[in-house]
Amino acid sequence: MLEQEIGVVTHYFDHPHVAVVRVAAGEIKLGDTLHFRGHTTEFAEPVDSMEMDHGPVERAGAGEEVAIRVVGRTRKHDKVFLVTPD
């Protein structure tokens, strides 16, 4: 599996487990697998729900902030990587 750094976590909300990601390069789409990595964070999962401005979206591009539902806990400044098959 290849990984490309795509953004950074700017906020995390414990209920309902949502990470706000600022997309720095490329784009995130529903169904993509993201790897969250930080000092105490290490997990990967597929994107099954994204929102911008309190409405659902299917993709987010560079320069945008998107709220993504996650199972694991993230922290501010965690790096976000897009996982792609070899």
C-alpha positions in Angstrom: 0.0 0.0 0.0 1.2 3.5 -0.9 0.4 6.6 1.2 0.4 10.2 0.3 0.1 13.0 2.9 -3.1 14.8 2.1 -3.9 16.9 5.1 -3.9 17.6 8.8 -6.5 17.3 11.6 -7.5 20.8 12.8 -10.2 19.7 15.3 -11.7 16.6 16.9 -15.1 16.2 18.4 -15.5 13.2 20.8 -19.2 13.0 20.3 -20.1 12.0 17.5 -16.4 11.1 16.8 -15.6 13.5 14.0 -12.2 14.7 12.8 -12.0 18.0 10.9 -9.4 17.7 8.3 -7.8 20.6 6.3 -7.0 19.1 2.9 -3.6 20.4 1.8 -3.1 18.5 -1.5 -5.2 16.3 -3.7 -8.7 15.4 -2.7 -10.6 13.1 -0.4 -13.6 11.1 -1.7 -16.2 8.9 0.0 -14.8 5.3 0.0 -11.1 6.5 0.2 -9.0 4.9 3.0 -7.3 7.4 5.2 -4.5 6.8 7.6 -4.4 9.0 10.7 -1.0 9.3 12.3 0.3 11.3 15.2 2.2 11.1 18.5 -0.4 8.8 20.0 -2.6 8.2 17.0 -2.3 5.3 14.6 -5.2 3.9 12.6 -6.6 3.6 9.1 -10.2 3.4 8.0 -12.4 4.1 4.9 -14.3 7.3 4.6 -18.0 6.6 5.0 -19.4 10.1 6.0 -18.2 13.6 5.2 -19.7 17.0 5.7 -18.9 20.6 4.9 -21.0 23.5 6.3 -23.3 21.0 8.0 -24.2 19.3 4.8 -23.1 16.0 3.3 -20.5 16.0 0.5 -18.9 13.3 -1.6 -15.5 14.9 -2.0 -13.3 17.7 -0.6 -10.3 19.3 -2.4 -7.2 21.2 -1.5 -7.8 24.2 0.7 -11.1 22.9 2.1 -11.9 21.7 5.6 -14.1 18.7 5.9 -15.7 16.9 8.8 -15.1 13.1 8.7 -16.7 10.5 10.9 -14.0 8.3 12.4 -14.0 5.3 14.8 -10.6 6.1 16.4 -9.6 9.2 18.4 -7.6 11.9 16.6 -5.8 14.9 17.9 -5.1 18.4 16.5 -2.0 18.3 14.2 -2.3 14.6 13.4 -1.2 14.0 9.8 -3.7 12.4 7.4 -2.5 10.2 4.6 -4.5 8.8 1.6 -3.9 5.1 1.2 -3.8 3.8 -2.3 -3.2 0.2 -3.6 0.3 -0.6 -5.1 
